C-alpha cells in the first residue's frame, strides 16, 4: 500500500536534493501472493474493436494480471515457475471473439503531481506485443515508457525504448515521440525504467543512466500510474498476436511524488512539523545497476506495499473495475484505438 512515511519523513531525490516529495507508493511485486490483498492497484477491464490495419481488437481481462511471487526473500524463480513478479500477459494465438486478451493495472490514487517514478521490468521475448509503464491524466497529459517486442528480435540491432509524451495540441511530434537506444536487451533481464517529472521538464533514465530530457509537453495536472501489455496484430505497431503467451514481468514500482489532494497534504503537514529535525528527510536511493531479484531491493516504506502490516484500514468500496460506472462528471480513463502502448490509447 502507499505508505505516507509514518516515520515523519520527507522524500528527496538523492542526486537532486533540492527536490522534496511528500508521498510514496512502493509495491514489492516479488513478494505479492494475492493481487486482491493489496490496496494500491486495480486490474482493469475493457474491450475495444479492431480498427484501421489491426485485424483484432483488444480485451483487457482480470485473468491476464498474474502474481508469481518468490518462495523466499530472494531468488530467480517464482512459485509458479519462470521469472518472479507480477505478470501482465498477452494471450497467444488467434483470438476468440475477435479480440486479443491482454492485461492492465492502474493505481487507485489519481493525485500524483510531479515526482520520480520507477519500475523494475523484464520484457517478454515473444514477438508481437506492446507494453508500457506510464503516468496518465488524460490523452493530453501522459508520460510513457513503451516497449515493442518486434524491435528486440534482431540481436544485431540496438534495442530502442519508445519515450512518449501525450500533450496539448501544437507540440512538435519529434519532441513527443523519441525512440531511444539502450545498451541492453529488455527481454534478457530486469532493468529499472524511470522518469522524473517536474513542472518544467521530464527526464528519463534506465538503470540510473540518463537517456533523454525534454521541456516540451510537460503535464501540469495530477493523475496516476498504469501498467499494461497488449497486442492487436497491427503490422504497423504491435504486430502479433504472439505465438506463445507473452508475459511482461514487474518486480517493483517505486513512486515518490507530491499530491494534489488537500487531505493528503494536511496529513503531511500534521506528521512533518519540522523538516529541519534530525532524520526528517530520507534520501531516495538511486538504482544504478540492473535490479536483481536474487538480491534484496531497498524500499523506504516499511511494508513495501504488501498486505498484513500496514496500519491503514482497508478500502470500504471495491476496486474501480468492480464498481458501477461513475457519474458523468467524474474523470475516467478512456481507451481509444490509436497506435500507442499507453494512455488513452490503451
C-alpha positions in Angstrom: 0.0 0.0 0.0 1.1 3.6 -0.5 2.8 4.5 2.7 3.0 8.1 3.6 6.2 7.7 5.5 4.9 7.1 9.1 8.4 7.9 10.4 7.8 11.6 9.7 10.0 11.8 6.6 10.1 14.0 3.6 11.3 12.3 0.4 14.2 13.8 -1.5 15.9 12.6 -4.7 19.5 11.6 -3.9 21.0 13.2 -7.0 18.9 16.4 -6.9 18.5 17.2 -3.2 16.5 20.4 -3.7 13.6 18.3 -4.9 11.5 17.2 -2.0 8.4 14.9 -2.2 5.8 14.3 0.4 4.3 11.0 -0.6 5.4 7.5 -1.6 3.9 4.5 -3.2 6.1 1.4 -3.2 5.0 -2.0 -4.5 7.1 -5.1 -4.0 5.7 -7.4 -6.6 8.3 -10.1 -6.0 6.6 -10.9 -2.7 2.9 -10.3 -3.5 1.0 -13.5 -3.5 -2.6 -12.2 -4.0 -3.3 -9.3 -6.2 -6.6 -8.7 -4.3 -4.9 -8.4 -1.0 -3.2 -5.1 -1.7 -4.9 -1.7 -1.8 -2.9 0.4 -4.2 -3.7 -1.1 -7.6 -6.8 -2.3 -9.5 -6.9 -4.6 -12.5 -8.7 -3.0 -15.4 -11.4 -4.5 -17.7 -12.1 -3.0 -21.2 -12.8 -4.1 -24.7 -12.2 -2.2 -27.9 -12.8 -3.4 -31.5 -10.4 -3.8 -34.4 -9.7 -0.6 -36.3 -7.6 0.5 -39.2 -4.9 -2.0 -40.2 -5.4 -4.1 -36.9 -7.1 -7.4 -37.6 -8.1 -7.9 -34.0 -9.5 -5.9 -31.1 -8.1 -5.7 -27.6 -9.7 -7.2 -24.5 -8.2 -6.4 -21.0 -9.2 -9.1 -18.5 -8.7 -9.8 -14.8 -7.1 -13.2 -15.6 -4.2 -11.7 -17.5 -2.7 -10.0 -14.5 -1.0 -12.7 -12.5 1.1 -12.9 -9.4 4.2 -15.2 -9.3 6.0 -14.4 -6.0 9.3 -15.7 -4.9 9.2 -18.6 -2.4 11.6 -16.8 -0.1 13.3 -13.4 0.3 15.4 -13.6 -2.8 15.7 -15.8 -5.8 15.3 -16.1 -9.6 12.3 -18.4 -9.9 8.7 -17.7 -8.8 6.4 -20.2 -7.1 4.7 -20.9 -10.4 8.0 -21.4 -12.2 9.7 -18.9 -14.5 10.6 -15.3 -13.7 9.1 -14.0 -10.5 7.0 -10.9 -10.0 3.8 -9.5 -11.4 3.0 -10.9 -14.8 0.9 -8.9 -17.3 0.1 -11.4 -20.1 -0.9 -11.2 -23.7 -2.6 -14.5 -24.6 -1.2 -16.4 -27.6 -2.6 -17.4 -30.9 -5.6 -16.4 -32.9 -8.1 -14.8 -30.5 -11.6 -15.9 -30.0 -14.4 -13.3 -30.2 -12.3 -11.0 -32.4 -10.0 -9.6 -29.6 -6.7 -10.5 -28.1 -6.7 -11.0 -24.4 -4.3 -8.7 -22.5 -3.9 -7.1 -19.1 -3.7 -3.7 -17.4 -3.2 -2.5 -13.9 -3.8 1.1 -12.6 -3.2 2.9 -9.3 -6.1 3.7 -7.1 -4.5 7.0 -6.4 -5.0 9.7 -9.0 -3.5 12.6 -7.1 0.1 12.2 -8.2 1.5 15.6 -9.3 5.3 15.7 -10.1 7.6 13.1 -8.8 10.1 10.3 -9.6 8.6 7.1 -10.9 10.5 3.9 -11.2 9.7 0.3 -12.4 11.6 -2.9 -12.4 10.7 -4.6 -15.6 11.7 -7.7 -17.7 10.0 -7.5 -21.1 8.7 -10.5 -23.0 10.9 -12.3 -25.5 7.8 -13.2 -27.6 7.4 -11.2 -30.8 4.2 -9.3 -31.4 3.3 -7.2 -28.3 3.3 -3.6 -27.0 3.9 -2.8 -23.3 4.1 0.3 -21.2 4.8 1.9 -17.8 3.3 5.3 -17.7 1.7 8.3 -15.9 -1.8 9.1 -17.1 -4.0 12.1 -16.5 -5.7 12.3 -19.9 -4.9 11.9 -23.5 -3.2 15.3 -23.3 -1.4 14.7 -20.0 0.7 11.5 -20.2 4.3 10.3 -19.8 5.2 6.9 -21.3 8.0 4.4 -21.3 6.9 2.0 -24.1 8.2 -1.3 -25.5 7.6 -3.1 -28.8 8.8 -6.6 -28.8 9.2 -6.7 -32.6 12.1 -4.2 -32.1 14.0 -6.7 -30.0 14.1 -9.8 -32.2 17.2 -9.0 -34.2 20.3 -9.5 -31.9 22.4 -7.4 -34.3 20.3 -4.3 -33.8 20.3 -1.9 -30.8 17.2 -2.1 -28.7 15.0 1.0 -28.7 12.8 2.2 -25.9 10.0 4.5 -27.0 9.8 7.6 -24.8 6.4 9.2 -25.5 4.5 12.2 -24.2 0.9 13.0 -25.0 0.4 16.7 -24.7 -1.8 19.6 -25.8 -2.2 20.2 -29.5 0.5 22.1 -31.4 3.6 20.4 -29.8 6.0 19.1 -32.5 5.8 15.3 -32.7 9.6 14.8 -32.7 9.6 16.3 -29.2 6.9 13.9 -28.0 7.9 10.6 -29.6 11.6 9.6 -29.1 12.9 6.2 -30.0 16.0 5.9 -27.7 18.6 3.1 -27.8 19.7 1.3 -24.7 22.8 -0.8 -24.1 20.9 -4.0 -23.2 18.0 -6.1 -24.5 14.9 -5.5 -22.4 13.9 -9.2 -22.6 17.2 -10.5 -21.2 16.7 -9.4 -17.6 15.2 -7.0 -15.2 16.0 -3.3 -15.6 14.8 -0.2 -13.9 13.0 2.3 -16.1 12.4 5.7 -14.6 11.1 9.1 -15.4 11.4 12.2 -13.2 8.6 14.8 -13.8 8.9 18.4 -12.5 6.9 21.5 -13.5 9.4 22.3 -16.3 10.8 19.1 -17.6 10.7 15.3 -17.9 13.9 13.3 -17.6 14.2 9.6 -18.5 16.7 7.0 -17.1 17.4 3.3 -17.4 19.3 1.6 -14.5 20.1 5.1 -13.3 21.7 6.2 -16.6 20.4 9.3 -18.3 18.5 8.7 -21.5 16.7 11.8 -22.6 15.2 15.1 -21.2 12.6 17.4 -22.7 11.0 20.6 -21.6 8.2 20.3 -24.2 4.7 19.0 -23.5 5.2 18.6 -19.7 1.9 17.7 -18.0 0.6 20.0 -15.3 -2.3 18.1 -13.9 -2.4 15.2 -11.4 -3.0 11.6 -12.4 -2.0 8.1 -11.7 0.2 5.2 -12.9 -0.7 2.5 -15.4 1.0 -0.7 -16.4 -0.2 -2.6 -19.5 0.7 -5.1 -22.2 -1.3 -5.8 -25.3 -1.5 -6.8 -29.0 -4.0 -6.3 -31.8 -2.0 -7.7 -34.7 -1.4 -4.3 -36.3 1.7 -4.7 -38.5 2.5 -1.0 -38.1 2.7 -1.2 -34.4 2.3 -4.2 -32.0 2.4 -6.9 -34.7 1.4 -10.3 -33.3 -0.5 -11.7 -31.7 2.4 -13.7 -30.1 2.8 -17.4 -30.9 3.1 -18.2 -27.2 1.7 -16.5 -24.1 3.8 -13.4 -23.6 4.5 -12.1 -20.1 5.8 -8.7 -19.1 7.3 -9.1 -15.6 7.3 -6.3 -12.9 9.5 -6.8 -9.9 8.6 -3.4 -8.3 7.1 0.0 -8.6 8.6 2.9 -6.6 6.8 6.3 -6.9 7.9 9.4 -4.9 5.7 12.4 -5.5 3.7 15.3 -4.4 -0.1 15.1 -4.0 -2.9 17.3 -5.4 -5.1 16.1 -2.5 -6.0 18.5 0.2 -6.4 15.7 2.7 -3.0 14.1 1.8 -1.3 17.5 2.2 -3.0 18.1 5.5 -1.8 14.7 6.7 1.7 15.5 5.5 1.7 18.8 7.4 0.5 17.1 10.6 3.2 14.5 10.6 6.1 16.6 9.4 6.1 19.6 11.6 9.8 20.3 11.5 11.6 19.4 8.2 14.9 20.5 9.7 14.7 17.9 12.5 17.2 15.1 12.5 16.3 12.3 10.1 13.3 14.3 8.8 14.4 13.9 5.2 15.1 10.5 3.7 17.2 10.3 0.6 15.7 8.1 -2.1 18.5 5.7 -3.2 19.1 5.5 -6.9 19.2 2.2 -8.8 22.4 2.4 -10.8 22.7 -1.3 -11.9 20.0 -3.7 -13.2 17.8 -4.8 -10.3 18.4 -8.4 -9.5 15.6 -10.5 -7.9 18.3 -12.6 -6.4 19.4 -9.7 -4.2 17.4 -7.6 -1.8 15.9 -4.3 -3.1 15.8 -1.2 -1.0 12.3 0.2 0.0 11.7 3.2 2.2 8.2 2.3 3.4 8.2 -0.5 6.0 5.5 -2.7 4.4 6.7 -2.4 0.7 3.1 -2.4 -0.5 2.4 -5.8 0.9 -0.8 -6.7 2.9 -0.9 -7.5 6.5 1.3 -5.0 8.3 0.0 -1.6 7.2 -2.0 0.4 9.8 -4.3 2.0 7.2 -7.8 0.5 7.1 -8.9 -1.5 4.0 -10.9 0.4 1.4 -14.6 0.5 2.0 -15.5 0.0 -1.6 -14.4 -2.5 -4.3 -11.6 -1.6 -6.8 -12.6 0.5 -9.8 -13.2 -2.3 -12.2 -15.8 -3.8 -10.0 -17.7 -0.5 -9.2 -20.7 0.7 -11.2 -19.9 3.4 -13.7 -19.1 6.8 -12.1 -21.4 9.8 -12.7 -20.8 11.7 -16.0 -18.8 14.4 -14.2 -16.2 12.0 -12.8 -13.0 11.8 -14.7 -12.5 8.4 -16.5 -9.6 7.0 -18.5 -10.9 6.2 -21.9 -9.4 3.7 -24.3 -9.1 4.5 -28.0 -7.8 2.5 -30.9 -4.9 4.8 -31.8 -1.4 3.2 -32.0 0.5 3.8 -28.8 1.1 1.5 -25.9 0.0 3.7 -23.1 -2.6 6.3 -22.1 -5.9 6.8 -23.8 -4.5 4.5 -26.4 -4.8 1.6 -24.1 
